Structures are given as C-alpha cells and as structure tokens.
Amino acid sequence: MAVAGTVVAVAAATTAMRAPSYIPPPPGAAAPAPSPSPAASAAASFQHIVLPDLLVIVPSGLTTAQRARLSRIPGVRGLVSADGASIRLGSGRVNVLGVDPGQFRSWTPLATASDQRLWTALERGHFVASSALAGRLRLQPGRQYRLDGSGALDLIDGGSATLGIAGIDALVSNRASAGLGLIPGVLALISAPSVSIGTLTSEVRRITGKPGTIISLRPQQQQLPVDHAAAAAGRPANYLQLFQASAARYCPGLSWTVLAAIGQIESGDGANMGPSSAGALGPMQFMPATWASWGVSAFGETGPPDIMNPFDAVPAAARMLCADGAGSAGGLRAAVFDYNHATWYVNEVLALAQQYARDYG
C-alpha cells in the first residue's frame, strides 16, 4: 500500500544560494532567432534532488574543456551548467538562465522540481519566472512577453516558482539561449559532498582562473528537530507524517528530518523502488538480507513486513538507525554511515536534513 502524497513544499539546499545580483548583458548584437518548437514529449520525470556544494559564475562563460575538467575533480559527483545573461523583460532588466530542463530540474528546490507543469512548459519553449519576479511585474501565466537580449524572443509565461538561486529571475530552455544571446556556460553548480569546501574551491579556481565568483552553498550545521508528539498521532496520511511518526515511535531522539532525507535520496520518496544495481528494494532501499533483520509491520499493516510498503519500510529504517546510535546527536553520523558506507552519503543526508529542519522545524 502506497502512502498518499509526497513530502510537499520541501526546499532543497539550493534555496539558500547566494549569487551576485548581476549577470553581464550578452555581448554583440546577434540576429533574433525564431521561438523554439514545442517539445514532442514532457520533461523528464523528477526522481531525486542533487544538493549543490558550490556555485561558480564566470562572466565570459565556462568552456567545454573547463566543464569537463571540473567534472573530473576527485570527489565531484555531479555538475550542471547553464547559459545566462542580464536581459530586458518589460521595462526592466532581469537575470535569465538557459537550462536543459531534464538536467537542471534535480538541482532546484524539491517543490519546484516536483512541479511537472513548470518543466513541461520549459520543454515547450515557455519561460518560468521566479516567484519574486512574477509578483513584481504582475506576470500572468499563459500570456506572451517579449524577452530582449542581443536577440529577442516572444515567449509564453509558463508559471512561477522558487528557483533557488538568489538574483536569478527566470529560466528558459537552452534551446532559446542563442535566440536571446545568452552567454554559454556562465553558471555552474557542483555537487561534491565528500570534499572540503576549501579544497574544492582551490581546484575550481585552478581550472577557471581568477575571473569569476565562487560561492559555497554548503549549509551551516544546526540542531535537527525531534518531534516526540508525533508518536501519539494517528495513521500517517502522507510521507511527511510518516517520517515524523516513525522517528517518534521507533527511535525517540532521532530527528524525522534524517528519515526524510534518506527517503528522498534513496528513492525520491518512492519514485524509484528498485532494485538498485546492488539489489536494494523499496522506498528506503533495503537489501533483502538487511530487511530480514529489521523489517517490521507498522501503523496497522497486517501480514509479514513488506519491503516495498512505506508504512513498513520507513519504521524499519528508524529501527535500524536507532540500533546504530542515531537516537543521540553523537551517534548520528556513524549510524547514517552504517546505512550506506560512504562519507559523501552521510554529508548529503545531513545537509538535506538541515533543509527539512529549516523549513519544517
């Protein structure tokens, strides 16, 4: 039995991004290009978020060779780049990124990444505004607007959302980049959870040179919330309640945000139930042998524990983590490491847990 709904409106690490408020205008005066053709298919399905550790802005744009070298830095698990420039929309200048929707989607806040409507709009050649820009200019979804860079395009407003990068006002598909004269590769996000920020910054600077801006996006450590009251609640109605109740009932002292982070990273809250390449299954990606020890029928479920059932799998994860010491702050890192033996995984789980804490703590 699946849990109805998913964790809603959860901001990913990108929400806290800081960036210069200005992206250079596009160079030259290229001829306008026609609007992109509507996509033949919808945007790629969202399954998981990627937590960026570093934001890189190079006004002249990263070259293909530089991006390849950045992706090969030891410890880098992911990199996504975007075109960009400061252009005109209406009466003012706005900072616009040209992105590959299928790639960039996972790097946005979870509520934004989960909104299929927005990514379908981008695939169709529309633009997506930040919530702040939509309010400031009173943009109307479905209406056509002129975007002017070194070239001009008339694009339909596909909706608004929290884009997660301060100073970025709108997204367009990278198919519109040339038509607007956006600077190729002006921005990059890098995920490298096992590498120190100092080391990562030095390596990036060595590759990109002195021009540009490099900003750490790794959140500061904070105390994670523990919700004891959730233990007395009734049957969970969605994943958020399930994480809260499972932590409270099966591991008092464990923050529910850790379960939420593991559920999102492991399966996208049930979007990818496996089997993984190693044979892990279900929303919390248990190996069958581990499940035999920790599986539990919970929250009124009958019959043997079901590895595919969130009502059983999330409490089982809480039990396993608790046995490894996750009920105390001092034992949390080791317990998460025992869940998946990788330092990058521990860092990513705890970073995402902090984002849950910030928004729901």
N, C-alpha and C positions, 0 to 999 in steps of 0.2 A: 504493500500500500504506500503510495507516494504522499508526501506532505504537501498540502495545498499551498501554493505560492512559494516564493523565494524570499530571501532577506532583501528588503526593499530599501531603496534610497541610501545605500551604504557607500560612503565616499572612499575611494581608493587613495593611495598615497599621493597621487598627482594633484589632489585638491589643494595641498599645501604649497604647490610650486610657486616660486617667486621668479620673476623674469624682468629684464629691462622693459620699460613701458613703451619702447620704440623699436620698431624694426625698420631698416632702411627702405626708402622707396625703391621700386625696381629701376635698374639702370636703362638708359636708352629709351627709345620710343618705338617699340615693336608694333607691327600692324595688328589690329584686332583679329581674333580668331573666332570662328563660329562656336556656339554653345555646344557642349558635349552631347552626344546622342544618349537617350535613355538606356540604362543598363538592361541587359536581357534577363538578368536574374537578380534576386535580392542580395543584400550584403551578406557576407559570410556569417555563419552563426557564432554568436559570442559564447565562449566556454569558460574562460578564466581571465583574470586580470594579471597584468605584469606591473610590478612595483618598480618604478624608476629610481635609481640612486643618484643620477647625475643628469643635469640639464646642460647642454652645450649649444651656444649660439655663436655662429661665425658669420659676420655680416656679408662676406663675399661668397659664402656657401662652401660646404664641405665637398671635396672631390670624391669621385667613386673610389679612388685608391685610398683616400683618408678614411672613408667609412669602412672599407674592408679591413684596414689596419686597426681601427677602433674595435671592430667586432672580434679581432683576434687577440686582444689584450687578455692575458691569463685571468680567468675568473669572470669574464663577461659572459652572461647567459642570454642577453638579448639587447638589440639595438634597433631603434626605429627612427627614421629621419623624415623631415617634412620640408617642403618648399615654403617660402614666405616672403612677405613684403608689407610695408605700410601703404595702403591704397585708399581711395575715396569710396565711401558709400553714403549717398545722400549729401549732406552738407559738411561732413567731417571726415577725418582720416581714421581708418581702422586697421588693426593688425590682423592679417589673414594668413592662415596656413593652408597649403595644398597638400592633402594627405591621401595615401592609399587606404580607403575605408576598412578593408579587410585586415590590414596590418595595424593601423593606428587605433582601432576600436578597443583592443585589450589594454591599451595604455591610458585610457580615460577613466574617470570615476565610475564605479560599478553601476550606479543608477543610470548614467549616460550610456555606458557600454551595453547595458541590458535593454535599451530602448530601440527595438528593431526599426521603428518608424523613422528615426533620425538617420540611421545608416542606409536604409533603403533610399531615402531622399538624397543622400550624398551620392550613392551609386547612380541615381537618375540624373545627376548633374545639377541638383539644387545646392544651396548653401545652408549651413547651420550656424546660427548666431549664439553667442554666449547669452546667458540669461540677463546679464547686466546690459549688454548692448541692445537686446530686444526691448528691454524696459526703457532704456534711454532714448532710443529712436522710435519707440512705439511701432516696432515692426509687426507686420501681420502675416502669419503663416499662409502660404498659398499665393501671396502677392509677388509680383515680379519687381526686382530692383536692379538698378544699374550699378555695377562694380567697376571702378576705373583704376587701373594701374598704368603701366606703359601701354596696355591694351585694355579694351573694355568688353564686358560681357553683361548681358541681361539675364540674371538668374532668379529662380523662384526661391522664396524663403521656405525652407523645409522644416522649420521649427527651431526651438531654442533649448539649451541645456547648459549645465555646468561643464565647461570644457576642461577645467583642472589646471590651466596654466595662466597665472596672473598676467594680464597685459595682452592676451590673445583674445580677439573679439569674434572671430568667425573661422569656420572651416569650409573649404571647398574640396572637391575631388581633385587629385593630382592631374586628372585629365584637363582640368581648367587652368592649370598653372601657367602654361605657355601663353594662353589667351590673355591672362591678366599680367603677364610679365613677372611672375613671382621668381625669386632667387632660388635656384635649385639647392636643396640640402642646407638651408640656412639654420635649421634647428635639428638637434638630435637628442633623444632620450636613451640613456644607457642603464641597463639593469646588471648589477654585479654585486649581489648581496654578501659574497664571501670576501670581498676585497675592501680594505680600509679606504676611507674617502681620500685620505692624503695620498696614498699610493695610486689610486685610480685617477685622481686629479693630475698628478705628475705625469702619468702615462698619456693621458688625453692631451695635456699641454704639449708634450714632446711631439705628438703627432700633428696637432692642429697649428702649432706655433703660437706666438704671443697674441695676435689679434683675436678678439672674441671674448666671450663670457662663459665661465664655467660655474655652475651653482649646485651645491649639494642639496639633494631632495630627501635625504635620509632623515626620518623623524627623530626627534629627541626622545630619550627614554622617559617613560612616565608610568605611574602605577596603574595597573589594569583593574577595572571594576569587578567586584564579586557581588553577585545578587543572590542572597540567601532566601529572599522572599519567593523567588520563582519555584522553589521546591514544593510549595503548597498550592501552586496554580493547577488548574485542570489540564486536560489533554491539550498539548500544543496544537495550534491551528496553522502555523507556518514555520519555516526554518528558524527564524529569529527566536520565536518562543521555544522551539525545540532545543536550540543551543543553550538558552538560558536555563531551562528546566533540567536539562541533562547535567550541566555543570553543578547546579544546586543540589540535585538529588544524589548524584553518583560520584561527585568529587567536591565536597564543600571546601572552599578555599581556592578552587580553580576558577579563573575568570572565564565566563562564557565566550568572551571575545577570542580566546585561543581556539576553542572548538569551531567558532565561526570562520576563523582564518584557515584552519586546516580543511574544513569542508569546502571552502571556496578554492583553495589552491589545489586540493586533491581532485575534485570532480566538478568544480563550478556549481556547487550545491546541487549535485545530481544530474548535471548536463552531460557528464561523461562517466558512465558507470563501469567502464572497463569491459573486458580485462585489460590491464596495462601490459606492457611488454614483459613485466616480471610476473604477471598473473594476478595482480591485485584487483579486487572487485568492490563494487558498491560505492555509495556516496562518500564514505570515509576511506576507501581504497585499502581494505584489509587483505592481507594474504590469507588464504584459506586455513593454513596451519595456525596462524595467529588468531584467527576468528574462532577456531575450535576452543581456544583457551579463554577468550574474552567476550564472545558473543552473548547477548542477553535479550530476552523478550521483555520489552518495557512498554510503559504507557498503555496497558490494556491489550497489547498484542497477544494472540494465542498461538500455540504451536511452537516448534523449535525456533531458535533465533535465526533470523533471515538476514544474511549479509547484504542483500540488496534493499532492505527496508530501512529508511532513515530513522523510524521510531526505535529500531533495534541498533542500528549502526552507530548513531551519534552517542547514545548512552554507553555503548561498548567502548568507544574511543575515550570517553570520560573515565571509565573504569581503568582502562589500560594506562592512561596518562597519570591517574592518581596513584596507581601502584608503583609507578616510576618516580613519584615525588612531586608531581605538578601541583599538588594542593598547597605547596608553600612556594613563596617567591624564590627562595634559594634553590629549589629543585626544578624549577620550570624549564630552564634551558636544557638540562640533561634529559628531562622527560620528553621534550619535543625532539631532541636528537635521537632518542631511542625509538621514536615513532618513525623517523626517516633519517637514516645515518648520514647526514650531510650538514655541514656548517651553514652553507647558503640557505638550506631549507629552514633551519632554526631562525636565522636572521629574517627571512622573508615572512615566516609565520608571525613572529613577534612584531615586525613592522606593520603588517596588516592588522594584527590585533590592536595595535595602538590607534589605528584609524577608526576601527569599530568603537574603541573606547572614547575617542574624541567626539564622535557623532552620536553615540548612544549611552555614554557613561553618565 
